[in-house]
């Protein structure tokens, strides 16, 4: 998708950078160069203003109040749900469930399948997953005695699709895979994987946390059963995310938590549950977070996802060339069909030491296993350094990163 974009896209990054207050600060006396966007993105002033406006003007609990503040907050919150629905092209607004983030969304689905799986059932997970898309399913298998099988990866950092085809012969009940790997940047062939899963009667969940800052998924076109993401990956606040699920699945799954909001009638003899989406939204939600999530999506759409993808692809190609010129550099993962993540090591230098030294230069990168220990085990490394780019980063920042890494390598060898 991204490699078909023009490499000559006009993109006014300097104007965009002015929207992000944090990019004007210094770290250790140097201008901040923030290259840890796969962990969390930064927040533009337009979204910060929405957060301040909420607490300044209409902070109130939603859905249950007749007073003006409650009604205003309710309208803003439900308008945000509609913004998210339209962005992902869900058929119904009630197919969008607000959660605290991707991890919460996955656990909600895993908990629901505890009542749907049997002892002899099989579920499939890809080898490229974040821990949050592994551990909940292991816990599910412990509850149900179902069997967890792994779709293996290749030495290039892509999924082995022939092995996936073979595993589908086991007639799994559920498949879960990330849209894009947080550790390697691999774009998985989810369209084909969804179609193949459905042919054997399996439901499929896509972890879109790493994809949604770069790609605009169309859940109806994908025909995906479940799609999950987090607001803080998309220039929004932490503590809010989304579960998209087909309406039919939301009716099949039991509530995840009990409490206020998710009920219709409560007596000591029996409780009945509310309709969608409230059935899965027990208690007071992160109201401000939901509203700000909608504002963040509006902000990103104002820039345009085609422009974002094209510009970030330029950054990725430029950074790959610059980093490959460093002696002893090894970049993990595919050379093509990836997004703006570079996971790397420099021979003879520990990733943690690299990260510590470039931090002294004001450069923020991630080091470690990136919550993807099976990938690190596959490559037989204790961890990697990871630089991940966003549309507000620049080629000049990449030059500074490359120079900083070379300097660090010379010091540490």
C-alpha positions, 0 to 999 in steps of 0.5 A: 500500500505505502510503496505505491505512494509518490516519493515526491509528496509535498508535505509541510512537516515544519508547519505540522511540528508546530502543532506539537508543543512537546517537540519544542522542548529540550532533553539533556540540553539538546532539542528533543528528537522523539523516535519512540512513536511505536510505543506512543505518539505525541499529542497535538495542541488541537487534542490538548485543547479538547481535553482542557475544554472538557474539564473546564466546561462540561465535566460530568458523568454521561448517559444518566443525567438530565442536567445540561453538563451531563447531556453536553458530555454525553453528546460529545462522547457519543459524537466521538463514537460516531467519528470512530465508526466513520473512520473505520467504516463500521456498519453501526456506531454500536459496533464500536466499544470504548475500552482502556486500550488495545490490551483491554479490547483483546482481553474482553474478547478472550474472556467472552470466548471462554464460554464458547470454546471446548476442550478439543478446540484449536486457536491460532496466534502468529509468531509476530505478536505483542505479548498482549495478543499472546498472554490473554489467549494462553489464559483462555486455553488454561480455562477451556483446555483448548489448544494454542498453535503458532503461525511461524515466521520466516527469517525475513520477519514475515509470516509463513503463509504456507504454514498458516494454510496447513494450520487452518486444516485443523479447523481453528475456532479463532485466529489472532494476528497483528496488522503490523508488527510493533517490533519489526514493522512487518505489514501482515497480509490480513486481507488474505488471512481473514478470507482464509480463516472464514473459509474454515469457519474461524473468527479472526481478531486483528490487533491494529495498534501499530497499523492505525497511525499509518493506515486507515483500515476499512473494517467492512471491506476487510470483513474482519470479526474483531479489530482493536486499537489504542488512542495513544498510538494515534495522537490521542491520550493514553487510557482509551482504545477501541474494540470493533466487533461485528454486531453478531459477535457482540450479541454472542459474547457475554459481558466482560464486567458487571456494574453500572451502565451495562444493565437494563434491570437489576433485582436480587433474583435476576439482572438483565443486560443493556443493549449494545454498546453499553453491554460491554461498557460497565462503570463510568468510562474515560469520558474525556479520553473518548472525546479526545480520541475522536478529536485525534482521529479528526486531526489525523484525517485533516492531514490525510492518511495518504499523505502520512503514509507517503511521507513516512515511507520516505522517512523509512527509506531514508533512515534505512539507508543512513543506518545501514551505512553504520559499520556492524549494523544489522536491521531485523525484519523485512526489507519491503512491505513494512511501516516506519519501524527500524529494529536494529543492533550494532555488532559488539554493542548492547542495545541498552547502552545505545539507547542510554547514550543517544538519550544524552543527545536528546534522542528518544528510541526504545530498547529491549524486547518491545513486548515481543520476546518470541521474536527476540528468541527467534533471532537469538538476541536479548533485545534490539534498539528500535527507532520508529517514525511519525509524520512529524519527524524529519530527515534532519532528525534521522541524520542526528540519530545516525551520527549519534549511533555512530558516536555511541558505537565508537565509544562502546566498542 
